[in-house]
Amino acid sequence: MKIKVSGLTKVYNNKQVLNIPKLEIEKGSLLGIIGPNGAGKSTLVKIIGGIETSTSGLVLFDGKPINSNLYQNMTMVFQKPYLLRGSVFYNIAYPLRIRKVEEEEISRRVEKILDEMDLVEIRNQKSWTLSGGEAQKVALARAIIFNPSLLILDEPTANIDPSSIAIMEKIIKKSNQENGTTVIIVTHNLQQANRICKDVGFMYRGELIEIGSKEKVIRNPENVLTRDFIKGEILI
C-alpha cells in the first residue's frame, strides 16, 4: 500500500503539534520514525492509521482517501497491547474469523504463527494472565495473521525482554519481505531502526526534518538536528 500525505497539520489547544507538508511512503516500505518525546511521531502514525483526525491535510492510500475496504487491510499495534478477553488462540484467530476464513485455514495459520512466535505453550492461556512480552507478541501475531497491506507499529517493543524483541523484529521483517506489507514503525531505539528498517525519518517538534535510507539518516545525517539526536544531544 502506497501512502501519500500532503498539507497535514494537527492543532491541540491552539498549539500546532504536527506540520507535514509532504510525505510519500512507497508500497513495500519498512519505514522507521525516530525522534525525541513530543516530536509528533505517534500523532502522525495515528492520523495515517485513522485513529486520530487531522486539523487539515490529506492522506491517500494507493491514491484514494480512507474507506472501509482500505481500513480492513491495515492494522496497528501500540506500546500497550489491547487484547480481547479470551485465549491466545482466540485473539490471534479473531481477524480471520471476522473475515469469514474457513476454520481449517484459521487453525493452520494460527498454529504456524504460534510456532514462529514461540507462543505454542501458552496457546490456551487467557489474555489477562500474560506477561508484557507475551501480550505484545500476541498483539503482533493478531495484527499480521491476515497479511495486511499496511502495518503501523507505535513503540511495539518498548519495555519487553530481549528475546521477545528479537522474535518480533524477525516477524516484522518477514511480513514486509515475504508478504510485501508496508510497515511504519515508531521507535526510540536507534539500534532497532538500524537492524530492521530500510528507510528512516527523523521528526522534531512536529516536523519531518529528514527522511531517507537508514544508511543516510542514521549513519550520515545531513541536518544538524538529526546529527544531534543521533549523538544523544537531543534527549529522547
C-alpha positions, 0 to 999 in steps of 0.5 A: 500500500502506497501512502501519500500525505500532503498539507497535514497539520494537527492543532491541540489547544491552539498549539500546532503539534504536527506540520507535514507538508509532504510525505510519500511512503512507497508500497513495500516500505519498512519505514522507521520514525525516530525522534525525541518525546513530543516530536509528533511521531505517534500523532502522525502514525495515528492520523495515517492509521485513522485513529486520530483526525487531522486539523487539515491535510490529506492522506491517500492510500494507493491514491484514494482517501480512507474507506472501509475496504482500505481500513480492513487491510491495515492494522496497528499495534501500540506500546500497550497491547489491547487484547480481547478477553479470551485465549491466545488462540482466540485473539490471534484467530479473531481477524480471520474469523471476522473475515469469514476464513474457513476454520481449517485455514484459521487453525493452520495459520494460527498454529504456524504463527504460534510456532514462529512466535514461540507462543505454542505453550501458552496457546490456551492461556487467557489474555489477562494472565500474560506477561508484557512480552507475551501480550505484545507478541500476541498483539503482533501475531493478531495484527499480521495473521491476515497479511495486511497491506499496511502495518503501523507499529507505535513503540511495539517493543518498548519495555519487553525482554530481549528475546521477545524483541528479537522474535518480533523484529524477525516477524516484522521483517518477514511480513514486509519481505515475504508478504510485501506489507508496508510497515511504519514503525515508531521507535526510540531505539536507534539500534532497532531502526538500524537492524530492521528498517530500510528507510528512516525519518527523523521528526522534531517538534512536529516536523519531518526534518529528514527522511531517507535510507537508514544508511543516510539518516542514521549513519550520515545525517545531513541536518544538524538536528538529526546529527544531534539526536543521533549523538544523544544531544537531543534527549529522547 
